[in-house]
């Protein structure tokens, strides 16, 4: 029980102190992976005229997760800056 409390406090501290490093970089990496995967899916479709629905769904989920992480990082930066400005 104590481990989970310490771990959650550590994650909160890291995410609030450096949101771009902890959320933005993984988000950008996921966006790049998702886009690369979509390019591969579309290339396969152009070559064979067969659309891989399963791969498209996984690539879409990865792409959306990357976008959500990036947006979360930007929102956390805005919140932290607003709180620091009002101090």
TATAUR-V957093 format. One record per helix or strand. SS is the DSSP state (helix for helix, strand for strand). FROM is the first residue (numbers start at 1). LEN is the number of residues. Records with the same first field share a line. If there is no record, write none. Layout:
SS->FROM-LEN + FROM-LEN
This chain:
helix->2-16 + 19-30 + 53-33
